[in-house]
Amino acid sequence: MSESVTITKKELVNRIAESTGQTKVVVKEVLQQFLDDIIDELARGNRLEFREFGVFEVRERAARWAQNPRTLEKVRVPAKRVVKFKVGRMMRERVCDEEAPEPKAPAANETPKPASAQTPPPAPKPPTPPNSNSPF
């Protein structure tokens, strides 16, 4: 996988303006209004569904106890609202689903190994049992 690059709103505006023939000012206004409306709807507790892309919704996260890692002091974390995003089919297919990598062609001076001679991937590690002294 290649190193990721940060794409800004300005870069998206430039790309959309170029591909649609609209001015950057118009594209920026439409994009900003779209983002503002998403925020407003989520603030109202509404669910936003964009077919093939995904679903945004607000969930209530329950209050819980946490532990300060430096002092080991128990701290109460209050309940709060969080935004959840569920990936849609098209995004999952293009971004999340890993395709099998293309087999690498052997070098000119290298003979390919038969499939039976290749080593299998390592077995996954078994889960470690939880610490019986932990309150979590």
C-alpha positions as YAML, in Angstrom:
chain: A
units: angstrom
residues:
- id: 1
  name: MET
  ca: [0.00, 0.00, 0.00]
- id: 2
  name: SER
  ca: [1.36, 3.43, -0.87]
- id: 3
  name: GLU
  ca: [1.83, 6.19, 1.66]
- id: 4
  name: SER
  ca: [-1.36, 8.16, 2.24]
- id: 5
  name: VAL
  ca: [-1.68, 11.80, 1.24]
- id: 6
  name: THR
  ca: [-3.90, 14.37, 2.94]
- id: 7
  name: ILE
  ca: [-6.48, 15.86, 0.57]
- id: 8
  name: THR
  ca: [-7.93, 19.19, 1.69]
- id: 9
  name: LYS
  ca: [-11.31, 20.71, 0.98]
- id: 10
  name: LYS
  ca: [-9.53, 23.22, -1.27]
- id: 11
  name: GLU
  ca: [-8.08, 20.38, -3.36]
- id: 12
  name: LEU
  ca: [-11.52, 18.76, -3.69]
- id: 13
  name: VAL
  ca: [-13.03, 22.10, -4.72]
- id: 14
  name: ASN
  ca: [-10.35, 22.48, -7.40]
- id: 15
  name: ARG
  ca: [-10.94, 18.96, -8.74]
- id: 16
  name: ILE
  ca: [-14.74, 19.31, -8.81]
- id: 17
  name: ALA
  ca: [-14.58, 22.76, -10.42]
- id: 18
  name: GLU
  ca: [-12.26, 21.46, -13.12]
- id: 19
  name: SER
  ca: [-14.33, 18.36, -13.87]
- id: 20
  name: THR
  ca: [-17.73, 20.13, -13.85]
- id: 21
  name: GLY
  ca: [-16.78, 23.44, -15.42]
- id: 22
  name: GLN
  ca: [-18.24, 25.34, -12.43]
- id: 23
  name: THR
  ca: [-16.32, 28.14, -10.76]
- id: 24
  name: LYS
  ca: [-14.36, 27.36, -7.61]
- id: 25
  name: VAL
  ca: [-16.49, 29.86, -5.69]
- id: 26
  name: VAL
  ca: [-19.74, 28.06, -6.59]
- id: 27
  name: VAL
  ca: [-18.28, 24.61, -5.88]
- id: 28
  name: LYS
  ca: [-16.88, 25.78, -2.52]
- id: 29
  name: GLU
  ca: [-20.28, 27.23, -1.50]
- id: 30
  name: VAL
  ca: [-22.12, 24.03, -2.47]
- id: 31
  name: LEU
  ca: [-19.59, 21.79, -0.73]
- id: 32
  name: GLN
  ca: [-19.61, 23.92, 2.43]
- id: 33
  name: GLN
  ca: [-23.42, 23.97, 2.50]
- id: 34
  name: PHE
  ca: [-23.43, 20.17, 2.11]
- id: 35
  name: LEU
  ca: [-21.04, 19.73, 5.04]
- id: 36
  name: ASP
  ca: [-22.95, 22.26, 7.19]
- id: 37
  name: ASP
  ca: [-26.23, 20.43, 6.51]
- id: 38
  name: ILE
  ca: [-24.67, 17.09, 7.52]
- id: 39
  name: ILE
  ca: [-23.55, 18.64, 10.82]
- id: 40
  name: ASP
  ca: [-26.96, 20.28, 11.40]
- id: 41
  name: GLU
  ca: [-28.86, 17.03, 10.78]
- id: 42
  name: LEU
  ca: [-26.56, 15.03, 13.06]
- id: 43
  name: ALA
  ca: [-26.93, 17.72, 15.77]
- id: 44
  name: ARG
  ca: [-30.71, 17.19, 15.54]
- id: 45
  name: GLY
  ca: [-30.16, 13.45, 16.06]
- id: 46
  name: ASN
  ca: [-31.10, 12.54, 12.50]
- id: 47
  name: ARG
  ca: [-29.58, 9.71, 10.48]
- id: 48
  name: LEU
  ca: [-28.07, 10.47, 7.05]
- id: 49
  name: GLU
  ca: [-27.97, 7.72, 4.46]
- id: 50
  name: PHE
  ca: [-26.02, 8.04, 1.23]
- id: 51
  name: ARG
  ca: [-26.60, 4.88, -0.81]
- id: 52
  name: GLU
  ca: [-23.41, 3.10, -1.83]
- id: 53
  name: PHE
  ca: [-21.35, 5.60, 0.24]
- id: 54
  name: GLY
  ca: [-22.42, 5.05, 3.84]
- id: 55
  name: VAL
  ca: [-24.59, 6.07, 6.79]
- id: 56
  name: PHE
  ca: [-23.92, 8.71, 9.45]
- id: 57
  name: GLU
  ca: [-25.80, 8.46, 12.73]
- id: 58
  name: VAL
  ca: [-25.53, 9.69, 16.30]
- id: 59
  name: ARG
  ca: [-25.23, 7.12, 19.07]
- id: 60
  name: GLU
  ca: [-25.26, 7.53, 22.81]
- id: 61
  name: ARG
  ca: [-22.10, 6.17, 24.45]
- id: 62
  name: ALA
  ca: [-22.79, 4.96, 27.99]
- id: 63
  name: ALA
  ca: [-20.96, 6.32, 31.02]
- id: 64
  name: ARG
  ca: [-18.04, 4.13, 32.10]
- id: 65
  name: TRP
  ca: [-15.06, 3.86, 34.38]
- id: 66
  name: ALA
  ca: [-11.57, 4.36, 32.93]
- id: 67
  name: GLN
  ca: [-8.09, 4.33, 34.40]
- id: 68
  name: ASN
  ca: [-5.42, 7.02, 34.20]
- id: 69
  name: PRO
  ca: [-2.39, 5.07, 32.88]
- id: 70
  name: ARG
  ca: [0.12, 7.24, 34.77]
- id: 71
  name: THR
  ca: [-1.50, 7.31, 38.20]
- id: 72
  name: LEU
  ca: [-3.71, 4.20, 37.86]
- id: 73
  name: GLU
  ca: [-6.48, 6.34, 39.36]
- id: 74
  name: LYS
  ca: [-10.03, 5.31, 38.43]
- id: 75
  name: VAL
  ca: [-11.86, 8.08, 36.57]
- id: 76
  name: ARG
  ca: [-15.56, 8.34, 35.71]
- id: 77
  name: VAL
  ca: [-16.13, 9.05, 32.00]
- id: 78
  name: PRO
  ca: [-19.60, 10.56, 31.47]
- id: 79
  name: ALA
  ca: [-22.05, 9.44, 28.80]
- id: 80
  name: LYS
  ca: [-21.80, 11.32, 25.53]
- id: 81
  name: ARG
  ca: [-23.11, 11.42, 21.99]
- id: 82
  name: VAL
  ca: [-20.79, 10.21, 19.24]
- id: 83
  name: VAL
  ca: [-21.09, 10.15, 15.45]
- id: 84
  name: LYS
  ca: [-20.92, 6.68, 13.92]
- id: 85
  name: PHE
  ca: [-20.22, 6.05, 10.25]
- id: 86
  name: LYS
  ca: [-21.11, 2.76, 8.59]
- id: 87
  name: VAL
  ca: [-19.36, 2.18, 5.27]
- id: 88
  name: GLY
  ca: [-21.57, 1.64, 2.23]
- id: 89
  name: ARG
  ca: [-21.18, -1.14, -0.34]
- id: 90
  name: MET
  ca: [-19.31, 0.81, -3.04]
- id: 91
  name: MET
  ca: [-16.87, 2.36, -0.56]
- id: 92
  name: ARG
  ca: [-16.27, -1.03, 1.09]
- id: 93
  name: GLU
  ca: [-15.55, -2.63, -2.29]
- id: 94
  name: ARG
  ca: [-13.17, 0.11, -3.43]
- id: 95
  name: VAL
  ca: [-11.48, 0.99, -0.14]
- id: 96
  name: CYS
  ca: [-11.85, -1.73, 2.46]
- id: 97
  name: ASP
  ca: [-11.97, -5.08, 0.67]
- id: 98
  name: GLU
  ca: [-8.48, -6.33, 0.06]
- id: 99
  name: GLU
  ca: [-7.93, -7.95, -3.28]
- id: 100
  name: ALA
  ca: [-5.42, -10.76, -3.64]
- id: 101
  name: PRO
  ca: [-2.06, -9.24, -4.60]
- id: 102
  name: GLU
  ca: [-0.86, -9.86, -8.12]
- id: 103
  name: PRO
  ca: [1.74, -12.66, -8.22]
- id: 104
  name: LYS
  ca: [5.21, -11.24, -8.67]
- id: 105
  name: ALA
  ca: [6.93, -12.35, -11.86]
- id: 106
  name: PRO
  ca: [10.17, -14.26, -11.15]
- id: 107
  name: ALA
  ca: [13.41, -12.57, -12.04]
- id: 108
  name: ALA
  ca: [15.14, -13.72, -15.24]
- id: 109
  name: ASN
  ca: [17.72, -15.77, -13.30]
- id: 110
  name: GLU
  ca: [15.18, -17.17, -10.77]
- id: 111
  name: THR
  ca: [13.16, -20.33, -11.23]
- id: 112
  name: PRO
  ca: [9.61, -20.24, -9.86]
- id: 113
  name: LYS
  ca: [8.86, -22.46, -6.85]
- id: 114
  name: PRO
  ca: [6.03, -24.99, -7.16]
- id: 115
  name: ALA
  ca: [2.93, -24.14, -5.12]
- id: 116
  name: SER
  ca: [3.60, -27.05, -2.74]
- id: 117
  name: ALA
  ca: [7.04, -25.65, -1.83]
- id: 118
  name: GLN
  ca: [5.72, -22.28, -0.69]
- id: 119
  name: THR
  ca: [5.48, -21.77, 3.05]
- id: 120
  name: PRO
  ca: [1.98, -21.23, 4.48]
- id: 121
  name: PRO
  ca: [1.22, -18.02, 6.37]
- id: 122
  name: PRO
  ca: [1.82, -18.17, 10.13]
- id: 123
  name: ALA
  ca: [-1.08, -19.29, 12.31]
- id: 124
  name: PRO
  ca: [-2.85, -16.49, 14.20]
- id: 125
  name: LYS
  ca: [-1.86, -16.08, 17.85]
- id: 126
  name: PRO
  ca: [-4.40, -17.33, 20.40]
- id: 127
  name: PRO
  ca: [-6.07, -14.58, 22.43]
- id: 128
  name: THR
  ca: [-4.44, -13.85, 25.77]
- id: 129
  name: PRO
  ca: [-6.63, -14.40, 28.84]
- id: 130
  name: PRO
  ca: [-7.74, -11.22, 30.60]
- id: 131
  name: ASN
  ca: [-6.00, -10.15, 33.79]
- id: 132
  name: SER
  ca: [-8.16, -11.42, 36.64]
- id: 133
  name: ASN
  ca: [-7.20, -8.39, 38.78]
- id: 134
  name: SER
  ca: [-8.41, -5.89, 36.17]
- id: 135
  name: PRO
  ca: [-11.79, -4.18, 36.77]
- id: 136
  name: PHE
  ca: [-12.33, -4.09, 32.99]
...
